[in-house]
Amino acid sequence: MPRNFIAELGLSKGLVEKARQICSGRLKDCRIAVAGDLMLDCYISGKVKRISPEAPVPVVRMTDEKFVLGGAGNALANLSGLGVQIIPAGRLGSDADGEKFLANPVMCAANTAHIIKKDVTSIKTRILGGHQQMLRLDREHYIETTEKEAKEIAASLMNEKPGCVIISDYGKGFCSEALCRELAAQCAKNTTPLLVDPKKADWSCYSGAYLITPNVKELGEASGREIKNEDSEIVNAARELLQKYGIENVLVTRSEKGASLVSKTEVKHIQASAVEVYDVSGAGDTTISTIAAFLAAG
């Protein structure tokens, strides 16, 4: 497992393509555990041609409705798309929405033994007129994982011998401080890289992680001050947090400015290619999933 991938990001495009081809054959043998807040995403699409006579709002004439994996499910979908074997851990409700989540082809091919069924499934419903998102309706339930549950979940996941563990924290309670601390301790004990997509401002529960992937806002919250999206401020804040919490690497995603990967001794600024998008949901999951997959592939 390479422990310094900052320098490796300086490879030429040709070498990167060669590495991709080599790794693609290995990905199918990789096993990655994802512990996080599982949600169902619903997209209702339609056409807007008039305003309602009842209120000054557009009328969406429905043409399509689809359900996809949301929350930590985004990471699972990305890993599955890369050919990785996924080990999901999370919570779903014993309801129709939970069944829709589990019926997704990605989940049908996964080991779902670590998914707890309790309460109701969180669902985000997005209303789209053409490509424009007009409204989002959230039904969310916060249930915090207890210390007892945390020990059981972490132990059962590590028994699966994953190549990497991802914490996909959406702040809905599954990734409690107790679970994050337990996973960090178990990963350190088993020398398994722990990658974290954070939501908490206090990173102490992520101490010892191999990689944390905050955006600029989350970096500022963890630092306790506003951080401008400038190279020097990003690097200084990231290094303070590395030192404070014993984290090996911080990858700060910076919107149109790309990303900055910071370790205690090195920095790599990665430029972004601007593209027009109308739905940015799951972008952070795509980042952390891809990195985890290639780390696990060696």
C-alpha positions as protocol buffer text, in pm:
chain_id: "A"
residue {
  index: 1
  type: MET
  ca { x: 0 y: 0 z: 0 }
}
residue {
  index: 2
  type: PRO
  ca { x: 166 y: 330 z: -102 }
}
residue {
  index: 3
  type: ARG
  ca { x: 184 y: 568 z: 194 }
}
residue {
  index: 4
  type: ASN
  ca { x: 285 y: 879 z: 1 }
}
residue {
  index: 5
  type: PHE
  ca { x: 53 y: 958 z: -285 }
}
residue {
  index: 6
  type: ILE
  ca { x: 114 y: 1333 z: -285 }
}
residue {
  index: 7
  type: ALA
  ca { x: 435 y: 1294 z: -485 }
}
residue {
  index: 8
  type: GLU
  ca { x: 266 y: 1041 z: -712 }
}
residue {
  index: 9
  type: LEU
  ca { x: 12 y: 1302 z: -823 }
}
residue {
  index: 10
  type: GLY
  ca { x: 297 y: 1465 z: -1014 }
}
residue {
  index: 11
  type: LEU
  ca { x: 302 y: 1177 z: -1265 }
}
residue {
  index: 12
  type: SER
  ca { x: 252 y: 1252 z: -1632 }
}
residue {
  index: 13
  type: LYS
  ca { x: -86 y: 1179 z: -1790 }
}
residue {
  index: 14
  type: GLY
  ca { x: 66 y: 882 z: -1972 }
}
residue {
  index: 15
  type: LEU
  ca { x: 190 y: 725 z: -1650 }
}
residue {
  index: 16
  type: VAL
  ca { x: -142 y: 793 z: -1480 }
}
residue {
  index: 17
  type: GLU
  ca { x: -324 y: 613 z: -1764 }
}
residue {
  index: 18
  type: LYS
  ca { x: -83 y: 322 z: -1736 }
}
residue {
  index: 19
  type: ALA
  ca { x: -144 y: 305 z: -1361 }
}
residue {
  index: 20
  type: ARG
  ca { x: -518 y: 311 z: -1423 }
}
residue {
  index: 21
  type: GLN
  ca { x: -495 y: 18 z: -1662 }
}
residue {
  index: 22
  type: ILE
  ca { x: -285 y: -183 z: -1418 }
}
residue {
  index: 23
  type: CYS
  ca { x: -514 y: -107 z: -1124 }
}
residue {
  index: 24
  type: SER
  ca { x: -836 y: -180 z: -1311 }
}
residue {
  index: 25
  type: GLY
  ca { x: -759 y: -551 z: -1297 }
}
residue {
  index: 26
  type: ARG
  ca { x: -697 y: -532 z: -923 }
}
residue {
  index: 27
  type: LEU
  ca { x: -1007 y: -336 z: -829 }
}
residue {
  index: 28
  type: LYS
  ca { x: -1235 y: -638 z: -851 }
}
residue {
  index: 29
  type: ASP
  ca { x: -1035 y: -801 z: -571 }
}
residue {
  index: 30
  type: CYS
  ca { x: -1056 y: -495 z: -344 }
}
residue {
  index: 31
  type: ARG
  ca { x: -1289 y: -494 z: -44 }
}
residue {
  index: 32
  type: ILE
  ca { x: -1384 y: -154 z: 100 }
}
residue {
  index: 33
  type: ALA
  ca { x: -1608 y: -94 z: 400 }
}
residue {
  index: 34
  type: VAL
  ca { x: -1829 y: 216 z: 407 }
}
residue {
  index: 35
  type: ALA
  ca { x: -1982 y: 321 z: 739 }
}
residue {
  index: 36
  type: GLY
  ca { x: -2226 y: 607 z: 700 }
}
residue {
  index: 37
  type: ASP
  ca { x: -2570 y: 762 z: 687 }
}
residue {
  index: 38
  type: LEU
  ca { x: -2772 y: 572 z: 425 }
}
residue {
  index: 39
  type: MET
  ca { x: -3047 y: 766 z: 247 }
}
residue {
  index: 40
  type: LEU
  ca { x: -3273 y: 722 z: -52 }
}
residue {
  index: 41
  type: ASP
  ca { x: -3267 y: 993 z: -318 }
}
residue {
  index: 42
  type: CYS
  ca { x: -3582 y: 1047 z: -522 }
}
residue {
  index: 43
  type: TYR
  ca { x: -3580 y: 1254 z: -843 }
}
residue {
  index: 44
  type: ILE
  ca { x: -3913 y: 1371 z: -983 }
}
residue {
  index: 45
  type: SER
  ca { x: -3866 y: 1521 z: -1329 }
}
residue {
  index: 46
  type: GLY
  ca { x: -4111 y: 1709 z: -1545 }
}
residue {
  index: 47
  type: LYS
  ca { x: -4183 y: 2002 z: -1772 }
}
residue {
  index: 48
  type: VAL
  ca { x: -4283 y: 2353 z: -1667 }
}
residue {
  index: 49
  type: LYS
  ca { x: -4511 y: 2540 z: -1905 }
}
residue {
  index: 50
  type: ARG
  ca { x: -4736 y: 2744 z: -1678 }
}
residue {
  index: 51
  type: ILE
  ca { x: -4783 y: 2905 z: -1338 }
}
residue {
  index: 52
  type: SER
  ca { x: -5041 y: 2766 z: -1097 }
}
residue {
  index: 53
  type: PRO
  ca { x: -5366 y: 2966 z: -1070 }
}
residue {
  index: 54
  type: GLU
  ca { x: -5376 y: 2876 z: -699 }
}
residue {
  index: 55
  type: ALA
  ca { x: -5043 y: 3039 z: -604 }
}
residue {
  index: 56
  type: PRO
  ca { x: -4748 y: 3206 z: -785 }
}
residue {
  index: 57
  type: VAL
  ca { x: -4559 y: 2878 z: -827 }
}
residue {
  index: 58
  type: PRO
  ca { x: -4465 y: 2679 z: -1139 }
}
residue {
  index: 59
  type: VAL
  ca { x: -4664 y: 2370 z: -1228 }
}
residue {
  index: 60
  type: VAL
  ca { x: -4442 y: 2068 z: -1295 }
}
residue {
  index: 61
  type: ARG
  ca { x: -4601 y: 1811 z: -1522 }
}
residue {
  index: 62
  type: MET
  ca { x: -4437 y: 1485 z: -1410 }
}
residue {
  index: 63
  type: THR
  ca { x: -4264 y: 1278 z: -1676 }
}
residue {
  index: 64
  type: ASP
  ca { x: -4033 y: 1059 z: -1467 }
}
residue {
  index: 65
  type: GLU
  ca { x: -3962 y: 942 z: -1111 }
}
residue {
  index: 66
  type: LYS
  ca { x: -3649 y: 755 z: -1011 }
}
residue {
  index: 67
  type: PHE
  ca { x: -3488 y: 636 z: -689 }
}
residue {
  index: 68
  type: VAL
  ca { x: -3111 y: 614 z: -638 }
}
residue {
  index: 69
  type: LEU
  ca { x: -2875 y: 553 z: -349 }
}
residue {
  index: 70
  type: GLY
  ca { x: -2819 y: 868 z: -144 }
}
residue {
  index: 71
  type: GLY
  ca { x: -2604 y: 980 z: 148 }
}
residue {
  index: 72
  type: ALA
  ca { x: -2333 y: 723 z: 208 }
}
residue {
  index: 73
  type: GLY
  ca { x: -2504 y: 523 z: -68 }
}
residue {
  index: 74
  type: ASN
  ca { x: -2335 y: 760 z: -315 }
}
residue {
  index: 75
  type: ALA
  ca { x: -1997 y: 626 z: -204 }
}
residue {
  index: 76
  type: LEU
  ca { x: -2122 y: 269 z: -234 }
}
residue {
  index: 77
  type: ALA
  ca { x: -2249 y: 334 z: -587 }
}
residue {
  index: 78
  type: ASN
  ca { x: -1918 y: 488 z: -694 }
}
residue {
  index: 79
  type: LEU
  ca { x: -1713 y: 202 z: -551 }
}
residue {
  index: 80
  type: SER
  ca { x: -1941 y: -55 z: -713 }
}
residue {
  index: 81
  type: GLY
  ca { x: -1909 y: 128 z: -1044 }
}
residue {
  index: 82
  type: LEU
  ca { x: -1531 y: 91 z: -1021 }
}
residue {
  index: 83
  type: GLY
  ca { x: -1573 y: -283 z: -969 }
}
residue {
  index: 84
  type: VAL
  ca { x: -1486 y: -284 z: -598 }
}
residue {
  index: 85
  type: GLN
  ca { x: -1648 y: -527 z: -352 }
}
residue {
  index: 86
  type: ILE
  ca { x: -1842 y: -313 z: -102 }
}
residue {
  index: 87
  type: ILE
  ca { x: -1916 y: -376 z: 265 }
}
residue {
  index: 88
  type: PRO
  ca { x: -2184 y: -125 z: 373 }
}
residue {
  index: 89
  type: ALA
  ca { x: -2266 y: -42 z: 733 }
}
residue {
  index: 90
  type: GLY
  ca { x: -2551 y: 192 z: 819 }
}
residue {
  index: 91
  type: ARG
  ca { x: -2915 y: 221 z: 918 }
}
residue {
  index: 92
  type: LEU
  ca { x: -3234 y: 195 z: 714 }
}
residue {
  index: 93
  type: GLY
  ca { x: -3598 y: 189 z: 818 }
}
residue {
  index: 94
  type: SER
  ca { x: -3818 y: -118 z: 805 }
}
residue {
  index: 95
  type: ASP
  ca { x: -4031 y: 50 z: 541 }
}
residue {
  index: 96
  type: ALA
  ca { x: -4095 y: 69 z: 166 }
}
residue {
  index: 97
  type: ASP
  ca { x: -3817 y: 326 z: 115 }
}
residue {
  index: 98
  type: GLY
  ca { x: -3570 y: 97 z: 290 }
}
residue {
  index: 99
  type: GLU
  ca { x: -3675 y: -184 z: 59 }
}
residue {
  index: 100
  type: LYS
  ca { x: -3624 y: 44 z: -243 }
}
residue {
  index: 101
  type: PHE
  ca { x: -3271 y: 116 z: -120 }
}
residue {
  index: 102
  type: LEU
  ca { x: -3189 y: -253 z: -77 }
}
residue {
  index: 103
  type: ALA
  ca { x: -3347 y: -340 z: -414 }
}
residue {
  index: 104
  type: ASN
  ca { x: -3094 y: -121 z: -597 }
}
residue {
  index: 105
  type: PRO
  ca { x: -2864 y: -343 z: -810 }
}
residue {
  index: 106
  type: VAL
  ca { x: -2560 y: -211 z: -623 }
}
residue {
  index: 107
  type: MET
  ca { x: -2702 y: -335 z: -294 }
}
residue {
  index: 108
  type: CYS
  ca { x: -2823 y: -664 z: -438 }
}
residue {
  index: 109
  type: ALA
  ca { x: -2459 y: -752 z: -507 }
}
residue {
  index: 110
  type: ALA
  ca { x: -2335 y: -636 z: -164 }
}
residue {
  index: 111
  type: ASN
  ca { x: -2300 y: -795 z: 178 }
}
residue {
  index: 112
  type: THR
  ca { x: -2579 y: -618 z: 372 }
}
residue {
  index: 113
  type: ALA
  ca { x: -2525 y: -799 z: 703 }
}
residue {
  index: 114
  type: HIS
  ca { x: -2400 y: -480 z: 870 }
}
residue {
  index: 115
  type: ILE
  ca { x: -2708 y: -269 z: 789 }
}
residue {
  index: 116
  type: ILE
  ca { x: -2938 y: -206 z: 1086 }
}
residue {
  index: 117
  type: LYS
  ca { x: -3313 y: -179 z: 1026 }
}
residue {
  index: 118
  type: LYS
  ca { x: -3470 y: 67 z: 1268 }
}
residue {
  index: 119
  type: ASP
  ca { x: -3726 y: 351 z: 1258 }
}
residue {
  index: 120
  type: VAL
  ca { x: -3781 y: 496 z: 908 }
}
residue {
  index: 121
  type: THR
  ca { x: -3557 y: 557 z: 608 }
}
residue {
  index: 122
  type: SER
  ca { x: -3430 y: 909 z: 540 }
}
residue {
  index: 123
  type: ILE
  ca { x: -3529 y: 1028 z: 192 }
}
residue {
  index: 124
  type: LYS
  ca { x: -3448 y: 1339 z: -10 }
}
residue {
  index: 125
  type: THR
  ca { x: -3691 y: 1423 z: -289 }
}
residue {
  index: 126
  type: ARG
  ca { x: -3578 y: 1663 z: -559 }
}
residue {
  index: 127
  type: ILE
  ca { x: -3827 y: 1826 z: -797 }
}
residue {
  index: 128
  type: LEU
  ca { x: -3677 y: 1913 z: -1136 }
}
residue {
  index: 129
  type: GLY
  ca { x: -3824 y: 2124 z: -1413 }
}
residue {
  index: 130
  type: GLY
  ca { x: -3613 y: 2032 z: -1714 }
}
residue {
  index: 131
  type: HIS
  ca { x: -3258 y: 2029 z: -1575 }
}
residue {
  index: 132
  type: GLN
  ca { x: -3334 y: 2292 z: -1310 }
}
residue {
  index: 133
  type: GLN
  ca { x: -3375 y: 2174 z: -951 }
}
residue {
  index: 134
  type: MET
  ca { x: -3675 y: 2367 z: -819 }
}
residue {
  index: 135
  type: LEU
  ca { x: -3739 y: 2221 z: -475 }
}
residue {
  index: 136
  type: ARG
  ca { x: -3601 y: 1962 z: -234 }
}
residue {
  index: 137
  type: LEU
  ca { x: -3809 y: 1786 z: 30 }
}
residue {
  index: 138
  type: ASP
  ca { x: -3620 y: 1610 z: 312 }
}
residue {
  index: 139
  type: ARG
  ca { x: -3751 y: 1353 z: 553 }
}
residue {
  index: 140
  type: GLU
  ca { x: -3469 y: 1286 z: 795 }
}
residue {
  index: 141
  type: HIS
  ca { x: -3437 y: 1096 z: 1120 }
}
residue {
  index: 142
  type: TYR
  ca { x: -3151 y: 1136 z: 1367 }
}
residue {
  index: 143
  type: ILE
  ca { x: -3061 y: 822 z: 1559 }
}
residue {
  index: 144
  type: GLU
  ca { x: -2723 y: 822 z: 1733 }
}
residue {
  index: 145
  type: THR
  ca { x: -2518 y: 503 z: 1739 }
}
residue {
  index: 146
  type: THR
  ca { x: -2448 y: 405 z: 2101 }
}
residue {
  index: 147
  type: GLU
  ca { x: -2110 y: 302 z: 2239 }
}
residue {
  index: 148
  type: LYS
  ca { x: -2223 y: -60 z: 2261 }
}
residue {
  index: 149
  type: GLU
  ca { x: -2343 y: -56 z: 1899 }
}
residue {
  index: 150
  type: ALA
  ca { x: -2022 y: 119 z: 1792 }
}
residue {
  index: 151
  type: LYS
  ca { x: -1801 y: -157 z: 1931 }
}
residue {
  index: 152
  type: GLU
  ca { x: -2014 y: -425 z: 1766 }
}
residue {
  index: 153
  type: ILE
  ca { x: -2025 y: -249 z: 1427 }
}
residue {
  index: 154
  type: ALA
  ca { x: -1652 y: -173 z: 1419 }
}
residue {
  index: 155
  type: ALA
  ca { x: -1557 y: -528 z: 1522 }
}
residue {
  index: 156
  type: SER
  ca { x: -1787 y: -688 z: 1264 }
}
residue {
  index: 157
  type: LEU
  ca { x: -1656 y: -463 z: 984 }
}
residue {
  index: 158
  type: MET
  ca { x: -1292 y: -536 z: 1066 }
}
residue {
  index: 159
  type: ASN
  ca { x: -1369 y: -909 z: 1065 }
}
residue {
  index: 160
  type: GLU
  ca { x: -1440 y: -862 z: 693 }
}
residue {
  index: 161
  type: LYS
  ca { x: -1073 y: -760 z: 647 }
}
residue {
  index: 162
  type: PRO
  ca { x: -1137 y: -456 z: 422 }
}
residue {
  index: 163
  type: GLY
  ca { x: -853 y: -293 z: 229 }
}
residue {
  index: 164
  type: CYS
  ca { x: -981 y: 51 z: 332 }
}
residue {
  index: 165
  type: VAL
  ca { x: -1256 y: 190 z: 553 }
}
residue {
  index: 166
  type: ILE
  ca { x: -1455 y: 501 z: 463 }
}
residue {
  index: 167
  type: ILE
  ca { x: -1656 y: 705 z: 713 }
}
residue {
  index: 168
  type: SER
  ca { x: -1925 y: 887 z: 514 }
}
residue {
  index: 169
  type: ASP
  ca { x: -2068 y: 1120 z: 777 }
}
residue {
  index: 170
  type: TYR
  ca { x: -2382 y: 1313 z: 681 }
}
residue {
  index: 171
  type: GLY
  ca { x: -2453 y: 1421 z: 1038 }
}
residue {
  index: 172
  type: LYS
  ca { x: -2761 y: 1201 z: 1086 }
}
residue {
  index: 173
  type: GLY
  ca { x: -2632 y: 1006 z: 1385 }
}
residue {
  index: 174
  type: PHE
  ca { x: -2500 y: 675 z: 1253 }
}
residue {
  index: 175
  type: CYS
  ca { x: -2143 y: 807 z: 1247 }
}
residue {
  index: 176
  type: SER
  ca { x: -2155 y: 906 z: 1614 }
}
residue {
  index: 177
  type: GLU
  ca { x: -1838 y: 1010 z: 1793 }
}
residue {
  index: 178
  type: ALA
  ca { x: -1835 y: 666 z: 1956 }
}
residue {
  index: 179
  type: LEU
  ca { x: -1844 y: 486 z: 1620 }
}
residue {
  index: 180
  type: CYS
  ca { x: -1580 y: 714 z: 1463 }
}
residue {
  index: 181
  type: ARG
  ca { x: -1343 y: 666 z: 1757 }
}
residue {
  index: 182
  type: GLU
  ca { x: -1396 y: 290 z: 1755 }
}
residue {
  index: 183
  type: LEU
  ca { x: -1335 y: 262 z: 1379 }
}
residue {
  index: 184
  type: ALA
  ca { x: -1023 y: 480 z: 1408 }
}
residue {
  index: 185
  type: ALA
  ca { x: -888 y: 260 z: 1687 }
}
residue {
  index: 186
  type: GLN
  ca { x: -966 y: -65 z: 1502 }
}
residue {
  index: 187
  type: CYS
  ca { x: -816 y: 63 z: 1176 }
}
residue {
  index: 188
  type: ALA
  ca { x: -497 y: 167 z: 1356 }
}
residue {
  index: 189
  type: LYS
  ca { x: -476 y: -173 z: 1523 }
}
residue {
  index: 190
  type: ASN
  ca { x: -515 y: -352 z: 1189 }
}
residue {
  index: 191
  type: THR
  ca { x: -306 y: -100 z: 986 }
}
residue {
  index: 192
  type: THR
  ca { x: -609 y: -39 z: 764 }
}
residue {
  index: 193
  type: PRO
  ca { x: -628 y: 309 z: 603 }
}
residue {
  index: 194
  type: LEU
  ca { x: -924 y: 509 z: 735 }
}
residue {
  index: 195
  type: LEU
  ca { x: -1065 y: 777 z: 504 }
}
residue {
  index: 196
  type: VAL
  ca { x: -1318 y: 1029 z: 636 }
}
residue {
  index: 197
  type: ASP
  ca { x: -1569 y: 1256 z: 464 }
}
residue {
  index: 198
  type: PRO
  ca { x: -1635 y: 1474 z: 772 }
}
residue {
  index: 199
  type: LYS
  ca { x: -1935 y: 1660 z: 907 }
}
residue {
  index: 200
  type: LYS
  ca { x: -1823 y: 1720 z: 1265 }
}
residue {
  index: 201
  type: ALA
  ca { x: -1637 y: 2037 z: 1359 }
}
residue {
  index: 202
  type: ASP
  ca { x: -1444 y: 1849 z: 1628 }
}
residue {
  index: 203
  type: TRP
  ca { x: -1208 y: 1611 z: 1448 }
}
residue {
  index: 204
  type: SER
  ca { x: -1082 y: 1443 z: 1766 }
}
residue {
  index: 205
  type: CYS
  ca { x: -1302 y: 1140 z: 1693 }
}
residue {
  index: 206
  type: TYR
  ca { x: -1120 y: 1103 z: 1358 }
}
residue {
  index: 207
  type: SER
  ca { x: -773 y: 1107 z: 1520 }
}
residue {
  index: 208
  type: GLY
  ca { x: -521 y: 891 z: 1339 }
}
residue {
  index: 209
  type: ALA
  ca { x: -712 y: 883 z: 1008 }
}
residue {
  index: 210
  type: TYR
  ca { x: -508 y: 833 z: 692 }
}
residue {
  index: 211
  type: LEU
  ca { x: -705 y: 1092 z: 493 }
}
residue {
  index: 212
  type: ILE
  ca { x: -981 y: 1346 z: 563 }
}
residue {
  index: 213
  type: THR
  ca { x: -1162 y: 1522 z: 275 }
}
residue {
  index: 214
  type: PRO
  ca { x: -1327 y: 1847 z: 393 }
}
residue {
  index: 215
  type: ASN
  ca { x: -1447 y: 2128 z: 172 }
}
residue {
  index: 216
  type: VAL
  ca { x: -1337 y: 2483 z: 255 }
}
residue {
  index: 217
  type: LYS
  ca { x: -1638 y: 2546 z: 482 }
}
residue {
  index: 218
  type: GLU
  ca { x: -1579 y: 2224 z: 677 }
}
residue {
  index: 219
  type: LEU
  ca { x: -1208 y: 2305 z: 708 }
}
residue {
  index: 220
  type: GLY
  ca { x: -1300 y: 2642 z: 859 }
}
residue {
  index: 221
  type: GLU
  ca { x: -1544 y: 2483 z: 1103 }
}
residue {
  index: 222
  type: ALA
  ca { x: -1278 y: 2238 z: 1219 }
}
residue {
  index: 223
  type: SER
  ca { x: -1026 y: 2525 z: 1253 }
}
residue {
  index: 224
  type: GLY
  ca { x: -1268 y: 2745 z: 1447 }
}
residue {
  index: 225
  type: ARG
  ca { x: -1235 y: 3038 z: 1206 }
}
residue {
  index: 226
  type: GLU
  ca { x: -1330 y: 3145 z: 856 }
}
residue {
  index: 227
  type: ILE
  ca { x: -1086 y: 3018 z: 595 }
}
residue {
  index: 228
  type: LYS
  ca { x: -1049 y: 3200 z: 264 }
}
residue {
  index: 229
  type: ASN
  ca { x: -1021 y: 2984 z: -45 }
}
residue {
  index: 230
  type: GLU
  ca { x: -656 y: 3078 z: -95 }
}
residue {
  index: 231
  type: ASP
  ca { x: -356 y: 2845 z: -110 }
}
residue {
  index: 232
  type: SER
  ca { x: -172 y: 2978 z: 195 }
}
residue {
  index: 233
  type: GLU
  ca { x: -478 y: 2979 z: 422 }
}
residue {
  index: 234
  type: ILE
  ca { x: -582 y: 2631 z: 313 }
}
residue {
  index: 235
  type: VAL
  ca { x: -235 y: 2485 z: 372 }
}
residue {
  index: 236
  type: ASN
  ca { x: -187 y: 2655 z: 711 }
}
residue {
  index: 237
  type: ALA
  ca { x: -526 y: 2542 z: 841 }
}
residue {
  index: 238
  type: ALA
  ca { x: -479 y: 2187 z: 712 }
}
residue {
  index: 239
  type: ARG
  ca { x: -136 y: 2157 z: 873 }
}
residue {
  index: 240
  type: GLU
  ca { x: -268 y: 2283 z: 1207 }
}
residue {
  index: 241
  type: LEU
  ca { x: -534 y: 2010 z: 1201 }
}
residue {
  index: 242
  type: LEU
  ca { x: -285 y: 1742 z: 1091 }
}
residue {
  index: 243
  type: GLN
  ca { x: -68 y: 1825 z: 1389 }
}
residue {
  index: 244
  type: LYS
  ca { x: -354 y: 1856 z: 1636 }
}
residue {
  index: 245
  type: TYR
  ca { x: -528 y: 1529 z: 1551 }
}
residue {
  index: 246
  type: GLY
  ca { x: -247 y: 1308 z: 1422 }
}
residue {
  index: 247
  type: ILE
  ca { x: -398 y: 1280 z: 1073 }
}
residue {
  index: 248
  type: GLU
  ca { x: -169 y: 1179 z: 786 }
}
residue {
  index: 249
  type: ASN
  ca { x: -328 y: 1369 z: 495 }
}
residue {
  index: 250
  type: VAL
  ca { x: -598 y: 1631 z: 437 }
}
residue {
  index: 251
  type: LEU
  ca { x: -751 y: 1673 z: 91 }
}
residue {
  index: 252
  type: VAL
  ca { x: -942 y: 2003 z: 77 }
}
residue {
  index: 253
  type: THR
  ca { x: -1193 y: 2026 z: -209 }
}
residue {
  index: 254
  type: ARG
  ca { x: -1209 y: 2387 z: -329 }
}
residue {
  index: 255
  type: SER
  ca { x: -1486 y: 2411 z: -591 }
}
residue {
  index: 256
  type: GLU
  ca { x: -1361 y: 2584 z: -908 }
}
residue {
  index: 257
  type: LYS
  ca { x: -1010 y: 2608 z: -758 }
}
residue {
  index: 258
  type: GLY
  ca { x: -971 y: 2231 z: -758 }
}
residue {
  index: 259
  type: ALA
  ca { x: -827 y: 2064 z: -450 }
}
residue {
  index: 260
  type: SER
  ca { x: -527 y: 2081 z: -220 }
}
residue {
  index: 261
  type: LEU
  ca { x: -365 y: 1770 z: -76 }
}
residue {
  index: 262
  type: VAL
  ca { x: -162 y: 1843 z: 235 }
}
residue {
  index: 263
  type: SER
  ca { x: 62 y: 1623 z: 451 }
}
residue {
  index: 264
  type: LYS
  ca { x: 305 y: 1727 z: 723 }
}
residue {
  index: 265
  type: THR
  ca { x: 588 y: 1766 z: 471 }
}
residue {
  index: 266
  type: GLU
  ca { x: 430 y: 1808 z: 126 }
}
residue {
  index: 267
  type: VAL
  ca { x: 160 y: 2001 z: -58 }
}
residue {
  index: 268
  type: LYS
  ca { x: 0 y: 1934 z: -396 }
}
residue {
  index: 269
  type: HIS
  ca { x: -249 y: 2176 z: -553 }
}
residue {
  index: 270
  type: ILE
  ca { x: -468 y: 2001 z: -810 }
}
residue {
  index: 271
  type: GLN
  ca { x: -632 y: 2222 z: -1071 }
}
residue {
  index: 272
  type: ALA
  ca { x: -996 y: 2178 z: -1169 }
}
residue {
  index: 273
  type: SER
  ca { x: -1138 y: 2171 z: -1519 }
}
residue {
  index: 274
  type: ALA
  ca { x: -1451 y: 2386 z: -1525 }
}
residue {
  index: 275
  type: VAL
  ca { x: -1764 y: 2209 z: -1652 }
}
residue {
  index: 276
  type: GLU
  ca { x: -2130 y: 2308 z: -1641 }
}
residue {
  index: 277
  type: VAL
  ca { x: -2335 y: 2089 z: -1407 }
}
residue {
  index: 278
  type: TYR
  ca { x: -2688 y: 2112 z: -1273 }
}
residue {
  index: 279
  type: ASP
  ca { x: -2661 y: 1861 z: -987 }
}
residue {
  index: 280
  type: VAL
  ca { x: -2353 y: 1853 z: -763 }
}
residue {
  index: 281
  type: SER
  ca { x: -2494 y: 1606 z: -508 }
}
residue {
  index: 282
  type: GLY
  ca { x: -2250 y: 1330 z: -419 }
}
residue {
  index: 283
  type: ALA
  ca { x: -1938 y: 1507 z: -548 }
}
residue {
  index: 284
  type: GLY
  ca { x: -1751 y: 1454 z: -220 }
}
residue {
  index: 285
  type: ASP
  ca { x: -1846 y: 1087 z: -220 }
}
residue {
  index: 286
  type: THR
  ca { x: -1703 y: 1048 z: -570 }
}
residue {
  index: 287
  type: THR
  ca { x: -1373 y: 1199 z: -456 }
}
residue {
  index: 288
  type: ILE
  ca { x: -1324 y: 983 z: -148 }
}
residue {
  index: 289
  type: SER
  ca { x: -1448 y: 665 z: -318 }
}
residue {
  index: 290
  type: THR
  ca { x: -1206 y: 696 z: -607 }
}
residue {
  index: 291
  type: ILE
  ca { x: -910 y: 759 z: -378 }
}
residue {
  index: 292
  type: ALA
  ca { x: -1007 y: 466 z: -153 }
}
residue {
  index: 293
  type: ALA
  ca { x: -1042 y: 231 z: -450 }
}
residue {
  index: 294
  type: PHE
  ca { x: -699 y: 310 z: -590 }
}
residue {
  index: 295
  type: LEU
  ca { x: -535 y: 295 z: -247 }
}
residue {
  index: 296
  type: ALA
  ca { x: -688 y: -47 z: -188 }
}
residue {
  index: 297
  type: ALA
  ca { x: -567 y: -155 z: -534 }
}
residue {
  index: 298
  type: GLY
  ca { x: -212 y: -63 z: -437 }
}
